[in-house]
Amino acid sequence: MKTESKLYSLAEIVKEGPDWHFNIPIYQRLYVWGEDQVRTLLDDLVNAYVRQEDLFFLGGTLLVEKKGGNGRHFDLIDGQQRFTTLWLICHAWGEALKPFLAVTTDRFTEPRLRFAIRPEVNRFLEALAFGERGQPAPDEEATKRMRIALDLMKSVFEKRPLPAGVTDLAAHLAGMTEFLFGKVKFVITTVPH
């Protein structure tokens, strides 16, 4: 396998790689983004949407493809904090983003994102992806920063005034989700094992 780099949006991942699975390997840290990092990303995303930008570049993600299993499986080597944040935003911001949350194969449905050897985090992701069908979300230290980030994501439009001329919060959020799904892009670089 050779090294490949390609620019992807979430919509393109869902379309081109509907069965792509992303794993955070055991040597990667837990989700550690704090309120400032999450708030900065949210503000940047909302501002880019309001300016009607054609592209919001989020940076790069480095992957190693793993053999076996159904679909394609990748270890996230670099960019996992941004990638995890995008996954969380997809849960927080609405129905239009749900296709990115989970992967469905012939035999099962599971979250698109998993953390190796972190069962408490995986239970949390399952509960977010599947609601009542998932196990109850644990209130554990390992998911504390994710829960804080989700609260910020869900309340971003309560704490920030709507742009001039915008009166319909639901329409604004729907537009934001479309922007996030189709125009927020990052480079995925796949390298040999």
TORTI-445019 format. One line per field, with one value per residue: residue number from 1; x, y, z of N, C-alpha, C, CB in turn; residue in one letter. Coordinates in nm, 4 decimals, decimal comma. Each point is the difference from the previous one (the first is absolute). Glycine has a CB too. Example, Ala and Ser with C-alpha at 12.3 -4.5 7.8 and 13.67 -1.06 7.14 Angstrom:
// residues 2
num	(1/2)
n.east	(1,3190/0,1542)
n.north	(-0,5690/0,2223)
n.up	(0,7800/-0,1966)
ca.east	(-0,0890/0,0820)
ca.north	(0,1190/0,1190)
ca.up	(0,0000/0,0060)
c.east	(0,0900/-0,0770)
c.north	(0,1200/0,1090)
c.up	(0,0000/0,0730)
cb.east	(-0,1892/0,1184)
cb.north	(-0,1173/-0,0628)
cb.up	(0,1246/-0,2145)
residu	(A/S)
END
This chain:
// residues 193
num	(1/2/3/4/5/6/7/8/9/10/11/12/13/14/15/16/17/18/19/20/21/22/23/24/25/26/27/28/29/30/31/32/33/34/35/36/37/38/39/40/41/42/43/44/45/46/47/48/49/50/51/52/53/54/55/56/57/58/59/60/61/62/63/64/65/66/67/68/69/70/71/72/73/74/75/76/77/78/79/80/81/82/83/84/85/86/87/88/89/90/91/92/93/94/95/96/97/98/99/100/101/102/103/104/105/106/107/108/109/110/111/112/113/114/115/116/117/118/119/120/121/122/123/124/125/126/127/128/129/130/131/132/133/134/135/136/137/138/139/140/141/142/143/144/145/146/147/148/149/150/151/152/153/154/155/156/157/158/159/160/161/162/163/164/165/166/167/168/169/170/171/172/173/174/175/176/177/178/179/180/181/182/183/184/185/186/187/188/189/190/191/192/193)
n.east	(0,0842/0,1465/-0,0088/-0,3272/0,0363/-0,3288/-0,0512/-0,1915/-0,2287/-0,0367/-0,0789/0,2628/-0,0477/-0,2872/0,1048/0,2433/-0,0913/-0,3543/0,2578/0,1891/0,0215/0,1284/0,1625/0,0452/0,2703/-0,0415/0,1501/-0,2857/0,0413/-0,2750/-0,0970/0,2687/-0,2506/0,0370/-0,2667/0,2320/-0,0576/-0,3112/0,0156/0,1913/-0,1979/-0,2501/0,1353/0,0819/-0,2952/-0,1286/0,2076/-0,0499/-0,3145/0,0264/0,1799/-0,2472/0,3148/-0,0658/0,1193/-0,0776/0,3356/-0,1104/0,3242/0,0765/-0,1881/0,3182/-0,2160/0,2135/-0,2328/-0,0303/0,0321/-0,3086/-0,2898/-0,2217/0,1842/0,2564/0,0945/0,1154/0,1884/-0,1515/0,3501/-0,1458/-0,2942/-0,0690/-0,0677/-0,1518/-0,1418/-0,1418/-0,1171/-0,1519/-0,1366/-0,1225/-0,1290/-0,1612/-0,1425/-0,0689/-0,1594/-0,2456/-0,0800/0,2483/0,1966/-0,1764/0,2049/0,2309/-0,1360/0,0736/0,1998/-0,3118/0,2202/-0,2223/-0,0025/-0,0928/-0,1250/0,3183/-0,0301/0,0881/0,1511/0,1235/0,1493/0,1815/-0,1474/-0,3120/-0,2118/-0,0369/0,0199/-0,2019/-0,2304/0,0233/-0,0456/-0,2640/-0,1374/0,0525/-0,1193/-0,2787/-0,1211/-0,0472/0,2321/0,2174/0,0181/-0,1713/0,1917/0,1999/-0,0863/0,3398/0,1731/-0,0639/-0,2138/0,1587/0,0453/-0,2762/-0,1619/0,1449/-0,0671/-0,3092/-0,0192/0,1239/-0,2041/-0,2569/0,0911/0,1071/-0,2907/0,0110/0,2552/-0,0948/-0,2055/-0,1376/0,2556/-0,1292/-0,2933/-0,0522/-0,3364/0,1044/0,1897/-0,1002/0,1665/0,2677/0,0016/-0,0431/0,2624/0,1756/-0,0677/0,0857/0,2793/0,0677/-0,0496/0,1948/0,2464/0,1617/0,2531/0,1658/0,2084/-0,1600/0,3500/-0,1231/0,3125/0,0138/-0,1278)
n.north	(-0,1187/0,2215/0,1661/0,0132/0,3198/-0,0366/0,3106/-0,2086/0,2255/-0,1802/-0,0398/-0,1702/-0,1974/-0,0682/-0,0679/-0,1788/-0,1713/-0,1074/-0,1491/0,2888/-0,1887/0,2981/-0,2356/0,2749/-0,2306/-0,0744/0,2760/0,1938/0,1509/-0,1165/0,1720/0,2007/0,1844/0,1751/0,0903/0,0854/-0,2292/0,0427/0,3082/-0,0272/-0,1923/0,1843/0,2511/-0,1540/-0,0970/0,2820/0,1398/-0,2077/0,0511/0,3110/-0,0242/-0,1960/-0,1667/-0,1358/-0,1087/-0,0001/-0,0864/-0,1923/0,0155/-0,2139/-0,2174/-0,1296/-0,2451/-0,2139/-0,0999/-0,1815/-0,2166/-0,0358/0,0478/-0,0300/0,2044/0,0678/-0,0968/0,3191/-0,0950/0,3073/-0,0195/0,2776/0,0993/-0,1388/0,3161/0,0191/-0,2784/0,0693/0,2731/-0,1505/-0,1935/0,2423/0,1413/-0,2692/0,0249/0,3051/0,0051/-0,2359/-0,2542/0,1033/-0,1926/-0,2947/-0,0540/0,0554/-0,2196/-0,2529/-0,1334/-0,1046/-0,2621/-0,1452/0,0565/0,3019/0,2701/0,0403/0,3057/0,0359/-0,0416/-0,2971/0,1602/-0,2758/-0,0803/0,1855/-0,2890/0,3107/0,0827/-0,2276/0,0973/0,2892/-0,1000/-0,1628/0,2581/0,1638/-0,2236/-0,0448/0,2761/-0,1935/-0,1607/0,0938/-0,1751/0,2258/0,2039/-0,1869/0,2697/-0,1057/0,2372/-0,0980/0,2529/0,2657/0,0871/-0,1269/0,1807/0,2714/-0,0486/-0,0316/0,2796/0,1440/-0,1358/0,1009/0,3140/0,0696/0,1345/0,0775/0,1918/0,1536/0,2730/-0,2119/0,1051/0,2794/-0,1579/-0,2297/0,0442/-0,3181/-0,0630/-0,1906/0,1520/0,0002/-0,3140/-0,0484/0,1638/-0,1620/-0,2722/0,1067/0,0930/-0,2804/-0,1540/0,1665/0,1491/-0,1973/-0,0743/-0,1571/-0,0424/-0,3000/0,0069/-0,3179/-0,0162/-0,2920/-0,0907)
n.up	(0,0000/-0,1982/0,2510/-0,0974/0,0701/-0,0443/0,0890/0,1990/-0,0135/0,2471/-0,3056/-0,0520/0,2469/-0,1099/-0,2929/0,0530/0,2482/-0,0070/0,1494/0,1194/0,2791/0,0888/0,1875/0,1878/-0,0826/0,2873/-0,0876/0,0202/0,2803/0,0593/-0,2218/0,1035/-0,1599/0,2801/-0,0578/-0,1994/-0,2066/-0,0067/-0,0488/-0,2542/-0,1473/0,0465/-0,1252/-0,2616/-0,0587/0,0179/-0,1942/-0,2347/0,0092/-0,0272/-0,2661/-0,1504/0,0975/-0,2874/0,2885/0,3235/-0,1053/0,2645/-0,1096/-0,1504/0,0995/0,0149/-0,1069/0,0977/-0,2438/0,2791/-0,2440/0,0739/-0,0562/-0,1866/-0,1860/-0,0794/0,3077/-0,0237/0,2552/0,0074/-0,0675/0,0600/0,1159/0,3180/0,0513/-0,2747/0,0338/0,2709/-0,1154/-0,2339/0,2046/0,1618/-0,2556/-0,0622/0,2867/-0,0343/-0,2811/0,0032/-0,0649/-0,1675/0,1860/-0,0144/-0,2486/0,2291/0,2098/-0,1729/-0,1886/-0,0967/-0,0292/-0,1228/0,3196/0,0883/-0,0380/0,1087/0,0629/-0,3131/0,2921/0,1054/0,2312/-0,1209/0,2839/0,0038/0,1226/0,0736/-0,3111/-0,0928/0,1991/-0,1291/-0,2940/0,0743/0,1140/-0,2711/-0,1850/0,1491/0,1668/0,1684/-0,1607/0,2257/0,2431/0,1447/-0,1745/0,2129/0,1549/-0,1213/0,0860/-0,2988/-0,0368/0,1684/-0,2926/-0,1099/0,2028/-0,0855/-0,3031/0,0557/0,1417/-0,2527/-0,1959/0,1514/0,0072/-0,3280/0,0220/0,3311/-0,0698/-0,2879/0,0003/-0,1966/-0,1720/0,0442/-0,0462/0,2461/0,0740/-0,0162/0,3014/-0,2336/-0,2217/0,1736/0,0252/-0,3134/-0,0652/0,2053/-0,1452/-0,2885/0,1144/0,1178/-0,2693/-0,1890/0,1439/0,2194/-0,2337/0,2141/-0,2346/0,0514/0,0096/-0,0650/0,1470/-0,1257/0,2698)
ca.east	(-0,0842/0,0743/-0,0561/-0,0994/-0,0632/-0,1172/-0,0849/-0,1320/-0,1018/-0,0724/-0,0914/0,0776/0,0342/-0,1212/-0,0321/0,1052/0,0392/-0,1075/0,0356/0,1289/0,0060/0,1181/0,0382/0,1054/0,0823/0,0267/0,1055/-0,0512/-0,0626/-0,1438/-0,0418/0,0483/-0,0293/-0,0699/-0,1057/0,0523/0,0224/-0,1302/-0,0680/0,0676/-0,0427/-0,1405/-0,0066/0,0555/-0,0966/-0,1168/0,0413/0,0200/-0,1334/-0,0629/0,0681/-0,0330/0,1225/-0,0160/0,0801/0,0623/0,1041/0,0179/0,1325/0,0260/-0,0182/0,0890/-0,0608/0,0610/-0,1078/0,0170/-0,0619/-0,0966/-0,1296/-0,0885/0,0279/0,1385/0,0311/0,1161/0,0468/0,0258/0,1331/0,0099/-0,1237/-0,1140/-0,0765/-0,0910/-0,0926/-0,0949/-0,0841/-0,0969/-0,0963/-0,0874/-0,0863/-0,1020/-0,1047/-0,0619/-0,0636/-0,1234/-0,0342/0,0673/0,1372/-0,0017/0,0652/0,1423/0,0215/0,0036/0,0264/-0,0882/0,0425/-0,1020/-0,0260/-0,0133/0,0213/0,0840/0,0525/0,1109/0,1185/0,0210/0,1262/0,0558/0,0118/-0,0733/-0,1408/-0,0899/-0,0159/-0,0802/-0,1399/-0,0466/-0,0219/-0,1173/-0,1203/-0,0236/-0,0358/-0,1210/-0,1019/-0,0508/0,0504/0,1330/0,0045/-0,0007/0,1278/0,0622/0,0427/0,1322/0,1080/0,0514/-0,0866/-0,0315/0,0253/-0,0970/-0,1290/0,0123/-0,0023/-0,1375/-0,0807/0,0334/-0,0518/-0,1456/-0,0433/0,0726/-0,0900/-0,0663/0,0947/0,0526/-0,1121/-0,0166/0,0507/-0,0950/-0,0968/-0,0434/-0,0991/-0,0456/0,1095/-0,0043/0,0519/0,1429/0,0662/-0,0059/0,1022/0,1301/0,0269/0,0328/0,1343/0,0932/0,0002/0,0506/0,1039/0,1132/0,0818/0,1323/0,0787/0,0257/0,1183/0,0093/0,1376/0,0144/0,0170)
ca.north	(0,1187/0,1251/0,1124/0,0741/0,1140/0,0497/0,0922/-0,0592/0,0546/-0,1099/-0,0567/-0,0850/-0,1233/-0,0810/-0,0490/-0,0843/-0,1017/-0,0165/-0,1018/0,0335/-0,0001/0,0708/-0,0473/0,0728/-0,1091/-0,0009/0,0937/0,1366/0,0498/0,0218/0,1301/0,0958/0,1391/0,0766/0,0911/0,1020/-0,0580/-0,0316/0,1270/0,0602/-0,0710/0,0320/0,1384/0,0016/-0,0650/0,0866/0,1182/-0,0414/-0,0202/0,1309/0,0645/-0,0841/-0,0508/-0,1234/-0,1053/0,0239/-0,1020/-0,0362/-0,0557/-0,1337/-0,1195/-0,1066/-0,1306/-0,1251/-0,0962/-0,1324/-0,1073/-0,0860/0,0524/0,0537/0,1390/0,0443/0,0385/0,0880/0,0565/0,1437/0,0229/0,1431/0,0723/-0,0631/0,0959/0,0681/-0,0993/-0,0312/0,1186/-0,0039/-0,1067/0,0498/0,1031/-0,0704/-0,0418/0,1150/0,0979/-0,0335/-0,1178/-0,0024/-0,0466/-0,1354/-0,1045/-0,0118/-0,0571/-0,1459/-0,0809/-0,1160/-0,1047/-0,1044/-0,0691/0,0822/0,1440/0,0432/0,1347/0,0114/0,0314/-0,0872/0,0162/-0,1290/-0,0260/0,1010/-0,0414/0,1027/0,0996/-0,0628/-0,0026/0,1378/0,0261/-0,0793/0,0657/0,1187/-0,0393/-0,0809/0,0401/-0,1030/-0,1307/-0,0123/-0,0136/0,1312/0,0708/0,0039/0,1300/-0,0361/0,0944/-0,0176/0,0703/0,1322/0,1076/-0,0162/0,0503/0,1458/0,0450/-0,0144/0,1084/0,1220/-0,0134/0,0096/0,1326/0,1058/0,1007/0,0687/0,0956/0,0843/0,0603/-0,0375/0,1031/0,1032/-0,0433/-0,1379/-0,0038/-0,1371/-0,0802/-0,1350/0,0084/0,0302/-0,1244/-0,0912/0,0458/-0,0317/-0,1435/-0,0244/0,0538/-0,0911/-0,1287/0,0051/0,0973/-0,0131/-0,1064/-0,0263/-0,0910/-0,1314/-0,0644/-0,1410/-0,0473/-0,1439/-0,0420)
ca.up	(0,0000/-0,0058/0,0737/-0,0768/0,0670/-0,0716/0,0742/0,0229/0,0906/0,0660/-0,1000/-0,0900/0,0735/0,0073/-0,1342/-0,0548/0,0968/0,0977/0,0988/0,0593/0,1464/0,0494/0,1321/0,0702/0,0538/0,1446/0,0386/-0,0084/0,1227/-0,0026/-0,0495/0,0996/-0,0318/0,1026/-0,0448/-0,0907/-0,1323/-0,0593/-0,0292/-0,1147/-0,1208/-0,0247/-0,0498/-0,1359/-0,0892/-0,0160/-0,0769/-0,1395/-0,0572/-0,0168/-0,1137/-0,1147/-0,0600/-0,0770/0,0613/0,1297/0,0106/0,1401/0,0255/-0,0511/0,0816/-0,0454/0,0259/-0,0432/-0,0247/0,0607/-0,0782/0,0679/0,0400/-0,1028/-0,0315/0,0131/0,1374/0,0059/0,1263/-0,0075/0,0552/0,0277/-0,0282/0,0667/0,0802/-0,0943/-0,0540/0,1071/0,0156/-0,1097/0,0286/0,1069/-0,0586/-0,0795/0,0939/0,0663/-0,0866/-0,0671/-0,0792/-0,1299/0,0184/0,0570/-0,0802/0,0302/0,1331/0,0079/-0,1181/-0,0073/-0,0922/-0,0134/0,1263/0,1205/-0,0055/0,1114/-0,0209/-0,0952/0,0801/0,1167/0,0721/0,0424/0,1442/0,0786/-0,0075/0,0530/-0,1053/-0,1059/0,0463/-0,0123/-0,1429/-0,0408/0,0523/-0,0822/-0,1369/-0,0094/0,0965/0,0897/-0,0392/0,0568/0,1448/0,0646/-0,0062/0,1314/0,0498/0,0486/-0,0248/-0,1360/-0,0953/0,0547/-0,0970/-0,1086/0,0469/0,0040/-0,1393/-0,0496/0,0567/-0,0749/-0,1364/0,0028/0,0456/-0,0706/-0,0546/0,1110/0,0576/-0,1066/-0,0723/-0,1403/-0,0910/-0,0434/-0,0998/0,0240/0,1078/0,0188/0,0536/-0,0573/-0,1370/0,0114/0,0402/-0,1152/-0,0934/0,0596/-0,0121/-0,1410/-0,0194/0,0663/-0,0690/-0,1363/-0,0321/0,0918/-0,0595/0,0544/-0,0798/0,0575/-0,0556/0,0388/-0,0147/0,0249/0,1383)
c.east	(0,0880/-0,0675/-0,0938/-0,0553/-0,1153/-0,0806/-0,1405/-0,0871/-0,0642/-0,0939/0,0743/0,0439/-0,1213/-0,0316/0,1047/0,0369/-0,1072/0,0337/0,1390/-0,0143/0,1293/0,0234/0,1093/0,0859/0,0362/0,1041/-0,0439/-0,0659/-0,1516/-0,0301/0,0340/-0,0328/-0,0801/-0,1023/0,0513/0,0189/-0,1322/-0,0714/0,0635/-0,0427/-0,1452/-0,0153/0,0517/-0,0976/-0,1201/0,0366/0,0206/-0,1345/-0,0684/0,0620/-0,0248/0,1245/-0,0278/0,0720/0,0501/0,1002/0,0316/0,1367/0,0118/-0,0251/0,0880/-0,0558/0,0919/-0,1148/0,0370/-0,0739/-0,1008/-0,1284/-0,0824/0,0318/0,1479/0,0208/0,1300/0,0336/0,0286/0,1323/0,0187/-0,1314/-0,1200/-0,0811/-0,1013/-0,1054/-0,1068/-0,0946/-0,1046/-0,1069/-0,1000/-0,0950/-0,1116/-0,1126/-0,0781/-0,0865/-0,1106/-0,0015/0,0765/0,1417/0,0085/0,0670/0,1491/0,0253/0,0241/0,0253/-0,0923/0,0541/-0,1129/-0,0418/-0,0254/0,0137/0,0807/0,0472/0,1190/0,1319/0,0054/0,1343/0,0466/0,0176/-0,0647/-0,1486/-0,0972/-0,0244/-0,0857/-0,1468/-0,0628/-0,0310/-0,1209/-0,1288/-0,0319/-0,0501/-0,1374/-0,1085/-0,0398/0,0518/0,1407/-0,0081/-0,0034/0,1392/0,0617/0,0433/0,1367/0,1023/0,0495/-0,0835/-0,0317/0,0188/-0,0940/-0,1353/0,0005/-0,0073/-0,1414/-0,0903/0,0263/-0,0603/-0,1507/-0,0475/0,0636/-0,0933/-0,0831/0,0891/0,0529/-0,1188/-0,0058/0,0547/-0,1099/-0,0900/-0,0506/-0,0943/-0,0438/0,1174/0,0033/0,0563/0,1501/0,0775/-0,0017/0,1051/0,1405/0,0330/0,0341/0,1413/0,1037/0,0138/0,0691/0,1198/0,1160/0,0809/0,1336/0,0697/0,0162/0,1188/0,0060/0,1416/0,0058/0,0218/0,1470)
c.north	(0,1240/0,1057/0,0766/0,1129/0,0490/0,0896/-0,0597/0,0919/-0,1193/-0,0680/-0,0947/-0,1292/-0,0913/-0,0610/-0,0995/-0,1143/-0,0236/-0,1028/0,0248/0,0094/0,0703/-0,0392/0,0906/-0,1071/0,0188/0,1019/0,1457/0,0389/0,0067/0,1355/0,1038/0,1456/0,0644/0,0947/0,1029/-0,0544/-0,0300/0,1281/0,0688/-0,0675/0,0326/0,1403/0,0086/-0,0614/0,0912/0,1228/-0,0338/-0,0210/0,1346/0,0747/-0,0757/-0,0473/-0,1316/-0,1178/0,0471/-0,1132/-0,0251/-0,0584/-0,1407/-0,1087/-0,1095/-0,1342/-0,1127/-0,0980/-0,1353/-0,1016/-0,0762/0,0712/0,0450/0,1463/0,0306/0,0525/0,0795/0,0317/0,1465/0,0275/0,1465/0,0658/-0,0545/0,0980/0,0732/-0,0971/-0,0362/0,1172/0,0059/-0,1052/0,0479/0,1082/-0,0658/-0,0513/0,1225/0,0853/-0,0520/-0,1173/-0,0094/-0,0561/-0,1435/-0,1057/-0,0171/-0,0754/-0,1493/-0,0626/-0,1207/-0,0965/-0,1022/-0,0571/0,0896/0,1476/0,0377/0,1422/-0,0031/0,0203/-0,0902/0,0343/-0,1376/0,0013/0,1076/-0,0354/0,1053/0,1097/-0,0576/-0,0119/0,1387/0,0333/-0,0768/0,0657/0,1258/-0,0382/-0,0643/0,0359/-0,1137/-0,1391/-0,0256/-0,0186/0,1386/0,0631/0,0075/0,1421/-0,0207/0,1059/-0,0060/0,0758/0,1437/0,1115/-0,0100/0,0564/0,1527/0,0573/-0,0077/0,1106/0,1321/-0,0038/0,0184/0,1408/0,1154/0,1092/0,0686/0,1118/0,0995/0,0621/-0,0507/0,1109/0,0980/-0,0551/-0,1422/-0,0005/-0,1418/-0,0882/-0,1395/-0,0009/0,0271/-0,1270/-0,1007/0,0380/-0,0300/-0,1477/-0,0367/0,0478/-0,0956/-0,1302/0,0069/0,0887/0,0032/-0,1189/-0,0123/-0,0994/-0,1298/-0,0589/-0,1403/-0,0478/-0,1507/-0,0281/0,0052)
c.up	(0,0000/0,0861/-0,0922/0,0847/-0,0852/0,0933/0,0099/0,0840/0,0696/-0,0983/-0,0938/0,0677/0,0049/-0,1363/-0,0510/0,0927/0,1038/0,1078/0,0594/0,1513/0,0423/0,1450/0,0561/0,0676/0,1471/0,0424/-0,0122/0,1321/-0,0157/-0,0635/0,1061/-0,0334/0,1124/-0,0609/-0,1008/-0,1410/-0,0701/-0,0398/-0,1212/-0,1296/-0,0341/-0,0563/-0,1430/-0,1004/-0,0271/-0,0832/-0,1476/-0,0694/-0,0280/-0,1179/-0,1307/-0,0748/-0,0718/0,0628/0,1347/0,0190/0,1462/0,0307/-0,0547/0,1026/-0,0612/0,0446/-0,0433/-0,0185/0,0580/-0,0854/0,0855/0,0360/-0,1191/-0,0227/0,0099/0,1407/0,0010/0,1450/-0,0238/0,0712/0,0389/-0,0397/0,0743/0,0845/-0,0886/-0,0510/0,1039/0,0224/-0,1110/0,0250/0,1056/-0,0530/-0,0815/0,0890/0,0506/-0,0922/-0,0879/-0,0941/-0,1310/0,0090/0,0503/-0,0874/0,0289/0,1306/0,0006/-0,1360/0,0057/-0,1044/-0,0095/0,1351/0,1199/-0,0327/0,1227/-0,0244/-0,0957/0,0740/0,1222/0,0629/0,0454/0,1521/0,0880/-0,0014/0,0518/-0,1034/-0,1123/0,0397/-0,0136/-0,1464/-0,0518/0,0472/-0,0808/-0,1384/-0,0083/0,1001/0,0906/-0,0341/0,0560/0,1499/0,0633/-0,0046/0,1387/0,0347/0,0644/-0,0369/-0,1447/-0,1036/0,0435/-0,1029/-0,1194/0,0407/0,0078/-0,1413/-0,0571/0,0533/-0,0725/-0,1400/-0,0049/0,0345/-0,0779/-0,0509/0,1075/0,0526/-0,1017/-0,0729/-0,1438/-0,0885/-0,0397/-0,1095/0,0192/0,1196/0,0336/0,0425/-0,0624/-0,1427/0,0011/0,0364/-0,1149/-0,1042/0,0503/-0,0162/-0,1441/-0,0315/0,0599/-0,0778/-0,1360/-0,0260/0,0987/-0,0492/0,0714/-0,0908/0,0775/-0,0736/0,0573/-0,0298/0,0248/0,1484/0,0393)
cb.east	(-0,1834/0,0797/0,2060/-0,0583/0,2175/-0,0068/0,1371/0,1005/-0,0439/0,0144/-0,1421/0,0777/0,1706/-0,0872/-0,1162/0,0850/0,2356/-0,1611/-0,1444/0,0691/-0,1358/-0,0400/-0,0614/-0,1450/0,0905/-0,0592/0,1670/-0,0345/0,2074/-0,0294/-0,1866/0,1811/0,0036/0,2017/-0,1124/0,1133/0,2157/-0,0156/-0,0584/0,1948/0,1623/-0,0659/0,0295/0,2314/0,0725/-0,0921/0,1084/0,2189/-0,0185/-0,0486/0,1760/-0,2155/0,1372/-0,0221/0,0678/-0,2071/0,0957/-0,2417/0,0183/0,1657/-0,2405/0,1997/-0,2261/0,2227/-0,0662/0,0217/0,2084/0,1892/0,1001/-0,1800/-0,2257/0,0143/-0,1192/-0,0592/0,0980/-0,2501/0,0887/0,2518/0,0923/0,1294/0,1963/0,1842/0,1835/0,1690/0,1906/0,1775/0,1731/0,1795/0,1944/0,1759/0,1402/0,1928/0,2107/-0,0403/-0,2229/-0,1375/0,0632/-0,2082/-0,1671/0,0374/-0,1405/-0,1555/0,2430/-0,2000/0,2472/0,0931/0,1386/0,0908/-0,2163/0,0735/-0,0781/-0,1564/-0,0054/-0,1397/-0,0622/0,1192/0,2102/0,1720/0,0777/0,0822/0,2236/0,2025/0,0546/0,1365/0,2458/0,1379/0,0502/0,1778/0,2409/0,1436/-0,0817/-0,2017/-0,1396/0,0927/0,1299/-0,1874/-0,0800/0,0767/-0,2411/-0,0603/0,0655/0,0872/-0,0979/0,0679/0,2397/0,1215/-0,0347/0,1397/0,2377/0,0335/0,0031/0,2131/0,1877/-0,0093/-0,0318/0,1715/-0,0080/-0,1236/0,0623/0,2100/0,0171/-0,2037/0,1701/0,1645/0,1105/0,2166/-0,0772/-0,1826/-0,0155/-0,2011/-0,2235/-0,0529/-0,0666/-0,2462/-0,1556/-0,0314/-0,1551/-0,2429/-0,0915/-0,0600/-0,2113/-0,2256/-0,1762/-0,1277/-0,1108/-0,0775/0,1213/-0,2445/0,1249/-0,2481/0,0891/0,0949/-0,2030)
cb.north	(-0,1236/-0,0567/0,0163/-0,2057/0,0656/-0,2071/0,2002/-0,2283/0,2073/0,1198/0,2069/0,2044/0,1235/0,1456/0,2170/0,1968/0,0627/0,0622/-0,1638/0,1232/-0,2172/0,1936/-0,2382/0,2126/-0,0317/-0,2386/-0,1688/-0,0249/0,1320/-0,1436/-0,1019/-0,1602/-0,0543/-0,0164/-0,0315/0,1089/-0,0977/-0,2098/0,0250/0,0585/-0,1842/-0,1541/0,0858/-0,0143/-0,2246/-0,0800/0,0928/-0,1087/-0,2197/0,0085/0,0849/0,1226/0,1130/0,1379/-0,0874/0,1192/0,0674/-0,0389/0,1410/0,0996/0,0655/0,1546/0,1008/0,0444/0,1228/0,0989/-0,0204/-0,1281/0,0695/-0,1642/0,0607/0,0564/-0,2045/0,0982/-0,2211/0,0557/-0,1885/-0,0012/0,0519/-0,2113/0,0285/0,1574/-0,0904/-0,1517/0,1223/0,0774/-0,1770/-0,0522/0,1628/-0,0659/-0,2006/0,0006/0,1125/0,2288/0,0088/0,1959/0,2340/0,0646/0,0476/0,2133/0,1791/0,0096/0,0774/0,1387/0,0350/-0,0549/-0,1768/-0,1879/0,0416/-0,2371/0,0663/0,0962/0,2386/-0,1860/0,2349/-0,0302/-0,1202/0,1805/-0,2325/-0,0490/0,1030/-0,1266/-0,1871/0,0645/0,0390/-0,2090/-0,0901/0,1212/-0,0311/-0,1779/0,1665/0,1389/0,0137/0,1405/-0,2168/-0,0752/0,1341/-0,2373/0,0820/-0,2411/-0,0209/-0,2240/-0,2211/-0,0839/0,0058/-0,2048/-0,2128/-0,0153/-0,0764/-0,2473/-0,1165/0,0215/-0,1542/-0,2398/-0,0998/-0,1680/-0,1313/-0,2113/-0,1729/-0,1440/0,2039/-0,1389/-0,1623/0,1814/0,1542/-0,0948/0,2244/0,0338/0,1285/-0,0528/0,0832/0,2380/0,0405/-0,0364/0,1787/0,1858/-0,0451/0,0224/0,2363/0,1013/-0,0561/-0,0463/0,1320/0,1001/0,0389/0,0460/0,1914/-0,0348/0,2211/-0,0402/0,2257/-0,0291/-0,1463)
cb.up	(0,1217/-0,2309/0,1475/-0,1327/0,1106/-0,1464/-0,0781/-0,0157/-0,1469/0,2204/0,0126/-0,1189/0,1396/0,1861/-0,0462/-0,1219/-0,0361/-0,1783/-0,1230/-0,2093/0,0155/-0,1588/-0,0617/0,0380/-0,2282/0,0003/-0,0729/-0,2492/0,0523/0,2061/-0,1405/0,0488/-0,2452/0,1452/0,2204/0,1936/0,0814/0,1379/0,2443/0,1462/0,0520/0,1846/0,2340/0,0965/0,0878/0,2212/0,2060/0,0627/0,1233/0,2469/0,1575/-0,0201/0,1787/-0,2032/-0,2254/0,0995/-0,2228/0,0096/0,2036/-0,1509/0,0677/0,0098/-0,0284/0,1225/-0,2090/0,2332/-0,1407/0,0875/0,2151/0,0620/0,0818/-0,2464/0,0914/-0,2243/0,0779/-0,0074/-0,1397/-0,0364/-0,2203/0,0024/0,1582/-0,0684/-0,1484/0,1085/0,1106/-0,1580/-0,0573/0,1700/-0,0080/-0,1666/0,0691/0,1526/0,0038/0,0228/0,1023/-0,0678/0,0453/0,1132/-0,1744/-0,1232/0,0855/0,1938/-0,0139/0,0705/0,0566/-0,2242/-0,0891/0,1368/-0,1291/0,0431/0,2299/-0,1724/-0,0794/-0,1030/0,0766/-0,2240/-0,0512/-0,0558/0,0258/0,2324/0,0582/-0,0731/0,1612/0,2026/-0,0294/0,0086/0,2302/0,1266/-0,0470/-0,0831/-0,1615/0,0312/-0,2082/-0,1837/-0,0185/0,1505/-0,1973/-0,0292/0,0378/-0,0186/0,2399/0,0682/-0,0616/0,2247/0,0713/-0,0797/0,1296/0,2097/-0,0284/-0,0140/0,2227/0,1310/-0,0527/0,0651/0,2241/-0,0653/-0,2095/0,0609/0,1640/-0,0257/0,1453/0,0553/-0,0856/0,0595/-0,1538/-0,0950/-0,0715/-0,1721/0,2141/0,1428/-0,0802/0,0698/0,2400/0,0407/-0,0752/0,1648/0,1925/-0,0608/0,0040/0,2208/0,1185/-0,0600/-0,1065/0,2002/-0,2208/0,2367/-0,1140/0,0638/-0,0254/-0,0458/0,0727/-0,2303/-0,0185)
residu	(M/K/T/E/S/K/L/Y/S/L/A/E/I/V/K/E/G/P/D/W/H/F/N/I/P/I/Y/Q/R/L/Y/V/W/G/E/D/Q/V/R/T/L/L/D/D/L/V/N/A/Y/V/R/Q/E/D/L/F/F/L/G/G/T/L/L/V/E/K/K/G/G/N/G/R/H/F/D/L/I/D/G/Q/Q/R/F/T/T/L/W/L/I/C/H/A/W/G/E/A/L/K/P/F/L/A/V/T/T/D/R/F/T/E/P/R/L/R/F/A/I/R/P/E/V/N/R/F/L/E/A/L/A/F/G/E/R/G/Q/P/A/P/D/E/E/A/T/K/R/M/R/I/A/L/D/L/M/K/S/V/F/E/K/R/P/L/P/A/G/V/T/D/L/A/A/H/L/A/G/M/T/E/F/L/F/G/K/V/K/F/V/I/T/T/V/P/H)
END
